[in-house]
């Protein structure tokens, strides 16, 4: 057993295909090797975990040396947001479809985990975004995002007019369905669908990608990660918008609200097998040439 990894947390996607057998094999394998295992409540109905081994996600970050996310990228995103403030690394086992973050196949999970837990791994520090909603000069909500912050129209057929400032300087005003503010990790997610570039995961940058802009010359832009992004709205006409941080929605954003986005103080740590290759994942997931 690696001295750095004694207590292991497990989170899972309850309705994922193969999640039951994968969790049971994982638990039996790790328990035989003497690790102490704690479970997120998502595992309660999948495996007969002892009640005193169930912890909320934040507690896993506080108590565990590493957390294993079993499911898809969304499962890992939720785990990463919860445990990142404690500096706890995350490992992903892929039961989903795409899986840019959860890069270990369940068919090879036990062997790959043995290598990682023995200290043979590649570690990445990936930046996160912190979002604050400011109303009447007060911060009324704040949230972390691993992939992206999305400002988009909500329950309305009309576009919204978004005013963007970078470090206090005016960038543009654009009518669009919304705007994606993405990390390099999120560049292969929603930002990619919006026409944004793929960014290498450890780049220290943020990208802004408009969603269906009314003016086709409004294009994605990449800025330094220490930039401070401020989003406001034009006050003409009726406007209904929503802010989404990964899978967490903040509805009923008002016309006079300000959305303040910057690099989070904490990054999240992702552990890979030693043979991890980001370019190989791109070729496989995006069906690129293998030559």
N, C-alpha and C positions, 0 to 999 in steps of 0.2 A: 504494500500500500504506500502510495506517495504521501510524504509527511504533510504536504500542503492540502490534500484532499482527504478529509476524514468523515465529514458530514455532507451528504449529497441530497439536494432537493429535487423533486420530480414534479413537473406540471404536464398536463396532457389535454388534448382536444377530445372531449368525451365521445363525440359522434364520429370520430375518424375511423376509417376502415383499418382493421388489424390492430386497433389500439389496445384491446383487451389482451391478446396473446403477447404483444410487444411489451406491455407493462409488466405482465407476470414474469416473462423471461428476464426482463431487466431487473426486477426486484429480486428474484431468486439468485441471479448471477452476482449481483452486488452484495447481497446479504451473505452469501457463501464466502465472499472475500473480506468480510468483516467491516464493511462500511455501515455507518448509521444512516438510515434513509428517512427523510421527511417528505410528506406529500402535500401538494396543493389540494384544496377541497374538490377541484375538478376530478381528482382520481378516486374520490370516495365511492362512487357507484360503479367503478370499473374494476377495482381490485379491493380485496378485503384488507385494507390497511388498518393497523391499530389506531383507535381513536386518538391516542396521545401522540400519534405521529402526524396528525393533520395540522397544517399551519396555513394562515392566509399568505398571499404572495409576498407582502412586505416582510413578514417574519422569516420566510425562506431566505430572503436576501440578508437578513440580520444574523441568522443562525447557521447558514450553510456555507461551505467552502466553494461549492460549485452547484449550479442548477442545470438539470437536463430538461429540455423542452421536447415533448413527444407530440408531433402533430404537423402543422404547416407553418409557414412564415408568420401567420397571424398569432399562433400560439407563442412563438418565440418573441414577437414584438411585445405582447402583453407581459411576458415574463421579464424581458429586458427592462421595460419601463419601471417595473416594480422593484427589481433588485439592483439596478445600476447605482442608485444613491449610496449603496453599501459597498460598491466595488466588487460585487460577486460576479464571476464569469459565468457564461452560459454556453451550453453545448446543444446543438439541434439535431434531433432524429426525425427524418422526413417521412411523414405519412400522407402528405398532401400531393398536389399536382406539380407545381412549379418548383418551389423550394430553393431560392437563392441563398437563404440564411440557414435553413435546416438541411445540412449537406451530407448527413450520414444516412445511408440506406438501412432500414431495419434488418435486412438480410446480413449486413456486415456490422451491425451495431455493437455486439458484444466484444468482438475483437478490436474494433476501433476505440471503444471506450476503455478497454484494458490498456491500450497504448497511451491514450490521453491521461488517464488516471495514474499511470506510471511515470508521468512527466514528459512524455514524448508528444509534443503538440506544437502547432503554430498558433500564436496569440495575436489578436487584433484589437486595437482600441478604436472604436467607431464613434464619431461625434453624434450627439443628440441635439435636438432643438427644444428650447423652452419658450412656451407661448403664454402671454399674459393678455387678458381682456381688460382694458381700461375704460371705465365709465364714470363720467363726472369727476375725473381726477383720481379715482380710486381703482385699485386692482380688484376686480370681482371674481376672477377665475384664473387659474394657471394650470398648465398641463405640460407634460413631456411628450416628445415624439421621437421615435427612432427613424422612421421612414420620411414622413412628411407632415406638414401642416397645410390643410386645404381650406381656402375661403371660397365658398360657392353659393350660388343662389339657392333659396330654400322655399319650396311650395309656391312657386311663382313661375309663370312662363317667360317673364321678362329677364333680360340681362341685368347685371349689376354693374355700376361704374365704380371701379377700384382705383384709389389714389395711392401710389406707392412711393415711399421715401426710404432712402438708404443712408444711414448715419446722418439723418436730418436733412439730406439733400433730396430734392424732388427728382424722381426717376421718370414716372409717367402717370397718366390717367388713361385708363382703358375700359371700354365696355366689353364684357365677356361673361361667360358662364361662371368664371371663377379664376383663381390663381393658386398654383401649387408651389409651396416653398419646401424644397426637398434637400435632404442630406445625400451624400454619395451612396449610402446604403439604399435610400429610397429611389435612386435614379433608375433602378431596374423595375420599379413598381409603377404607380400611377403616373409619375413624371414621364416615364418612357412612353406610355400610352398617349400622353399629351404632346409628344414630339420632342421631348428633352433629350440631351445627350446622356450616354452611359458614362458614369464617372467611376474611376477606380476607387474601391472602398476606403482606402486610407488617405485620400486627398483631403486637404483642409479647406474645403470650399462648400458653398451652398448654391443651389440653382433655383431660379424662379421661372416657372413654366405657366403661361396663360392657358386657360381652358376655353377653347372655341372663341377666340377673340373676334370682335366685330371687324377690326382692322387687321388684315393679314400681315402687315409689317410688324405687328407686335410679336416678337420672337422670344424664345428662352434666353436668359442671361445668367452667367455664372459669376459669383462674387466671393470675396474672401469670407471665411467662416467667422471672423470676429466682427463682421458688419452687423449693424442693428437695423432690422427691417421694421418699418411701420406701415400698417395698412389702415386707410380710412376710406370713407365712402362719400360720393357726391350726394348732396342733400336734396337734389331735385327729384320729384316723383316718389312713388312708393317703392320701398326697398325691403326685401326680406332675405337675410343671409344666414348661413350656418358656418361654423368653424369645426373642422375635424382634425384631430391629432391622432394619426394612425387610425385606430378603430374607435376612438373616444370622440363623441359628438358634443359640441357646445351649441345648442340651438338658440334661436331668438336673439341673434346679434342685432343691436339697434344701429340706426343710421349714424348717430353721434359717437358710437364706440370707436376705440382705437385698438388695433390688434398689434401687439408688440412681440416680435420674434427675434431671438438671438441664440447663439450657441449656448447649450447648457453647460453649467459648471462641471458636470460629471459626464464622462463618456461611458459607453457600455463595452464590456469585454466579451469577446467571442473567441472560443477555442475551436480549432480545427484539427483534423488528423494531419500528420506531417506531409502527406501527399496531396493536400488541398491545393487546387489550381483554379483561380477565379476565371481565367480564360477558358478552361475546359468546361466549367459550369455554364458560361455564356454560350459556348458552342452547342452544348447538350440541350439547354433550356430554350434557346432561341432558334434551334435547328439550323445553325450556321454550318458552313463547310467544315469537314473534319480533316481536310488536307493540311 
